[in-house]
Amino acid sequence: MSGEENRPRTLREMEIEVEAEGREWMRRRLEEKVQAEADRHGGVFPPKRAQGVASASAKDASADGVRTDRAGGVARPKSGG
């Protein structure tokens, strides 16, 4: 065993681990709820994509009033006035 494996874990390390476990639990729980709702309405989750259908392009996003910032992230929608 190395010294790294034998040292006590910090509170921050434990916090990060528990937060990751919590996110995974919430993701699974949300998936179960969405699937149950889709089953109730006779749908399929996740929905199957049609073959040959591409995602919307960045050009389409700008037409909807969504801008991207210089770093490539999505910025606030354009103001109406």
C-alpha positions as CSV (number, residue, x, y, z in Angstrom):
1,M,0.0,0.0,0.0
2,S,1.4,3.4,-0.9
3,G,1.3,6.4,1.5
4,E,-1.4,8.0,-0.7
5,E,-3.8,5.1,-0.2
6,N,-3.1,5.0,3.6
7,R,-3.7,8.7,4.4
8,P,-7.0,9.9,5.7
9,R,-9.3,11.4,3.1
10,T,-10.1,15.1,3.4
11,L,-13.6,16.4,4.0
12,R,-13.6,17.9,0.5
13,E,-12.7,14.5,-1.1
14,M,-15.6,12.9,0.7
15,E,-17.9,15.7,-0.2
16,I,-17.0,15.4,-3.9
17,E,-17.6,11.6,-3.8
18,V,-21.0,12.0,-2.1
19,E,-22.1,14.8,-4.5
20,A,-21.2,12.6,-7.5
21,E,-23.2,9.7,-6.0
22,G,-26.1,12.0,-5.3
23,R,-26.1,13.3,-8.9
24,E,-26.1,9.8,-10.2
25,W,-29.0,8.8,-7.9
26,M,-31.0,11.9,-9.0
27,R,-30.3,11.1,-12.7
28,R,-31.6,7.6,-12.3
29,R,-34.6,8.7,-10.3
30,L,-35.5,11.3,-13.0
31,E,-35.1,8.7,-15.7
32,E,-37.5,6.4,-13.8
33,K,-40.1,9.1,-13.4
34,V,-39.9,10.2,-17.1
35,Q,-40.1,6.6,-18.2
36,A,-43.2,6.0,-16.0
37,E,-44.8,9.1,-17.4
38,A,-44.0,8.0,-21.0
39,D,-45.4,4.5,-20.2
40,R,-48.6,6.1,-18.8
41,H,-49.0,8.0,-22.1
42,G,-47.9,5.1,-24.3
43,G,-44.7,6.7,-25.4
44,V,-41.1,5.5,-25.5
45,F,-38.2,7.0,-23.5
46,P,-35.8,8.0,-24.7
47,P,-37.5,8.7,-28.0
48,K,-36.0,7.1,-31.1
49,R,-34.5,9.6,-33.5
50,A,-35.5,9.4,-37.2
51,Q,-32.6,8.2,-39.4
52,G,-30.9,10.9,-41.3
53,V,-32.2,13.7,-39.1
54,A,-29.5,16.1,-38.1
55,S,-29.4,18.3,-35.1
56,A,-30.2,22.0,-35.6
57,S,-27.3,24.1,-36.8
58,A,-25.9,27.1,-35.1
59,K,-27.5,29.2,-37.8
60,D,-31.0,27.9,-36.8
61,A,-30.3,28.7,-33.1
62,S,-29.6,32.4,-34.0
63,A,-32.9,32.6,-35.8
64,D,-34.6,31.5,-32.5
65,G,-32.9,34.4,-30.6
66,V,-30.2,32.3,-29.0
67,R,-26.7,33.6,-29.2
68,T,-23.4,31.9,-28.4
69,D,-20.6,33.7,-26.6
70,R,-17.1,33.9,-27.9
71,A,-16.1,30.9,-25.8
72,G,-18.7,28.8,-27.6
73,G,-21.3,28.7,-24.7
74,V,-24.9,29.8,-25.0
75,A,-25.5,33.4,-24.0
76,R,-28.7,35.0,-22.9
77,P,-31.5,35.3,-25.6
78,K,-31.6,38.6,-27.5
79,S,-33.7,41.2,-25.7
80,G,-37.0,42.1,-27.3
81,G,-36.5,45.9,-27.2
